């Protein structure tokens, strides 16, 4: 399935139905009075999270969504039918923005989260609504209110706990294929991964977490080089990042240069992203007959007080130690975030 994480759509809510101007006319009832019903409300445009979805592909080709108009009021005090809402299912992690202003309207992150992007117009009042003891024959009614049309941007940021970053061919796809059921394309040339891949990892303590393989980043990616930084938005929601660096004999890039290149692109893209918790992983150590790069990278990580691991996904070396660390850190970060949310909720209640 094609992965699409950015689309623009046009959504229109329904018009409200007009009220009815009508009078009761029956034999032997000379003063029947007004009996025009109200118009129905126009349908809303509603976004709802569907956990089964993981792409915005459906909205790449079908970009216009119109809710139904409300029915018109009728005589005999019959009200018009409300217009049917149009429900648009999106993956968890979808951000909805106003295309004209750039304002973030909603951030849908949990299953069944909903957002009404365009409310339907109110139905007009029929003349029966305006009768009174002093005005028994109102000869007017209201038109329905018009619906609204909005230009929207849908931007998907994958919901993952751990993000894999690094230069092309650093071993990200091989690692995610080794520790999860994800099956990304793996080859010995750069930019094998063209879109992010998600995998669910079962840790040794029988818990699980989600890991995302972000396509390779190169120098000047923020200027559009390589695949650019368009996929870095998926790393923004992660709880921590794993920076994979190739230390094998085949690598012709100094490991420190590799680290600094990617970190600079992260910082140029988002200062918040560059502040995320980070661990360095030296990859392909089974193909490193010369240990110089490995030693340099390990000393560099220790000097920066950055957690360091050395692995070989192909030979399954160091994988278990890495999984134990990731499971523990993800759990601790989640607990810290929950505690912070609880404190914020308590402060809001006190202030209110």
ABEGO torsion letter per residue (X at the ends): XBBBABBBBBBBBBBBBBBBBBBBBBBGBABAEBABBBBBBBBBBBBBBBAABABAAAAAABABBBBBBBBBBBBGGBBBBBBBBBBBBBBBGBBBBBAAAGBBABBBABBGBBBBABBBBBBBBBAAAABBAABABBABBBBBBBBBBBBBBBBBBBBBABBBBEBBGAGAAAAAAAABABBBBBBABBGABABBBBBBBBBAAGBBBBBBBBBBBBBGAAAGBEAEAAAAAAAAABABBBBBBBABAABABBAAAAAAAAAAAAAAABAAAAABBBBBBBBGAAABABAAAAAAAAAAAAAAGBBBBBBBAAAGBGAAAAAAAAAAAAAAAAAAAAAAAAAAAAAAAAAX
